């Protein structure tokens, strides 16, 4: 396969990946899950900041746990 076709193929796949992230962000924004949050860190769709509330009646109850999530295309 010529190099330029591979580059175009990679670009198309990357665009599909980005659209999927945008779709998931829209879904989370419209119908947020209970006891957790997730959002991009600033304008970077590939770096997210998340939080999870500790479950009731567990040693984690009342806690809020922060997660940095890096989404990698490769």
NUPADO-666619 format. One record per residue: residue in three letters; x, y, z of N, C-alpha, C in turn; residue number from 1. Coordinates in steps of 0.1 Angstrom, whole numbers, plus 5000, padded with zeros to 4 digits. Atoms other than C-alpha are relative to their C-alpha. Layout:
% residues N
> ALA	X	Y	Z	X	Y	Z	X	Y	Z	NUM
...
% end
This chain:
% residues 74
> UNK	5009	4988	5000	5000	5000	5000	5009	5012	5000	1
> UNK	4992	4988	5000	5015	5034	4991	4998	5008	5013	2
> UNK	5000	4992	4987	5024	5056	5020	4989	5009	5001	3
> UNK	5010	4990	4999	4999	5083	5012	4986	4993	5003	4
> UNK	5013	5007	4996	4970	5057	5014	5000	4996	5014	5
> UNK	4999	5004	4985	4982	5045	5048	4997	5012	5008	6
> UNK	5002	4988	4992	4983	5081	5060	4985	5004	5000	7
> UNK	5015	4997	5001	4947	5087	5047	4992	4991	5009	8
> UNK	5007	5010	4992	4935	5055	5063	5002	5003	5015	9
> UNK	4998	4997	4986	4951	5064	5096	4992	5013	5004	10
> UNK	5008	4988	4997	4935	5099	5094	4985	4997	5002	11
> UNK	5014	5003	5000	4901	5085	5087	4996	4992	5013	12
> UNK	5002	5007	4988	4904	5060	5116	5001	5009	5012	13
> UNK	4999	4990	4989	4915	5088	5139	4988	5009	5001	14
> UNK	5012	4992	5000	4885	5109	5129	4989	4992	5006	15
> UNK	5011	5009	4995	4862	5080	5136	5001	4999	5016	16
> UNK	4998	5001	4985	4878	5076	5171	4996	5013	5007	17
> UNK	5003	4987	4994	4874	5113	5178	4984	5002	5000	18
> UNK	5015	4999	5000	4837	5112	5167	4994	4991	5011	19
> UNK	5006	5009	4990	4831	5083	5190	5002	5006	5014	20
> UNK	4998	4993	4987	4846	5102	5220	4990	5012	5001	21
> UNK	5010	4989	4999	4824	5132	5211	4986	4995	5002	22
> UNK	5014	5007	4998	4793	5109	5209	4999	4996	5015	23
> UNK	5001	5004	4986	4801	5095	5244	4999	5012	5009	24
> UNK	5001	4987	4992	4807	5130	5258	4986	5005	5000	25
> UNK	5014	4995	5001	4773	5141	5245	4990	4991	5008	26
> UNK	5009	5009	4993	4756	5110	5260	5002	5002	5015	27
> UNK	4997	4998	4986	4773	5116	5294	4994	5014	5005	28
> UNK	5005	4986	4997	4763	5153	5293	4985	5000	5001	29
> UNK	5014	5000	5000	4727	5146	5285	4994	4991	5011	30
> UNK	5005	5009	4990	4722	5117	5309	5012	4995	5009	31
> UNK	4988	5004	4992	4750	5117	5335	4997	4988	5009	32
> UNK	5001	5011	4991	4756	5085	5354	5000	5004	5014	33
> UNK	5000	4998	4986	4749	5083	5391	5014	4998	5006	34
> UNK	4988	5002	4991	4778	5086	5416	5013	5001	4992	35
> UNK	4987	4998	5006	4804	5095	5390	4999	5011	4990	36
> UNK	5000	4990	5011	4815	5122	5366	5012	4997	4991	37
> UNK	4989	5001	5010	4837	5123	5335	4999	5011	4991	38
> UNK	5000	4989	5009	4847	5152	5314	5014	5002	4995	39
> UNK	4986	4998	5006	4876	5162	5291	5007	5010	5009	40
> UNK	4992	4990	4993	4904	5181	5308	5003	5011	4991	41
> UNK	4998	4989	5009	4901	5214	5292	4994	4997	4986	42
> UNK	5005	5003	5014	4898	5212	5254	5005	4987	4994	43
> UNK	4994	5012	5005	4917	5180	5251	4991	4988	5001	44
> UNK	5009	5011	4999	4893	5152	5242	5006	4986	5004	45
> UNK	4993	5013	4998	4920	5125	5248	5005	5000	5015	46
> UNK	4997	5000	4985	4926	5135	5285	4988	5004	5008	47
> UNK	5012	4998	4993	4897	5132	5309	5003	5001	5015	48
> UNK	5000	4999	4985	4891	5140	5346	4987	4993	5004	49
> UNK	5011	5007	4996	4868	5116	5363	4999	4999	5016	50
> UNK	5001	5002	4985	4854	5111	5399	4990	4989	5002	51
> UNK	5009	5010	4996	4837	5082	5415	4997	5001	5015	52
> UNK	5003	5000	4986	4818	5083	5448	5000	4986	5005	53
> UNK	4999	5013	4994	4824	5055	5472	4986	4995	5003	54
> UNK	5013	5006	4998	4795	5030	5475	4995	5001	5014	55
> UNK	5006	5000	4987	4771	5032	5504	5003	4987	5007	56
> UNK	4999	5012	4991	4776	5008	5533	5013	4992	4996	57
> UNK	4987	5007	5003	4813	5001	5523	5010	5009	5007	58
> UNK	4989	4992	4993	4846	5013	5538	5003	5012	4991	59
> UNK	4997	4989	5009	4847	5037	5508	4989	5011	5001	60
> UNK	5012	4991	4999	4813	5054	5517	5005	5014	5004	61
> UNK	4996	4986	4997	4817	5092	5517	5013	5005	4993	62
> UNK	4988	4996	5007	4849	5091	5497	4997	5004	4985	63
> UNK	5000	4996	5014	4854	5107	5463	5013	4997	4994	64
> UNK	4988	5005	5006	4880	5090	5441	5002	5006	4987	65
> UNK	4997	4993	5013	4896	5110	5413	5009	4991	4991	66
> UNK	4993	5008	5010	4908	5094	5381	5004	5009	4989	67
> UNK	4996	4993	5012	4929	5109	5353	5000	4989	4989	68
> UNK	5002	5010	5011	4920	5090	5321	5006	5005	4987	69
> UNK	4994	4997	5012	4942	5091	5290	4995	4991	4989	70
> UNK	5005	5008	5011	4925	5079	5258	5010	5000	4989	71
> UNK	4990	5001	5010	4950	5066	5233	4995	4994	4987	72
> UNK	5005	5006	5012	4942	5060	5197	5007	4987	4996	73
> UNK	4992	5012	5004	4970	5035	5192	4999	4988	5009	74
% end
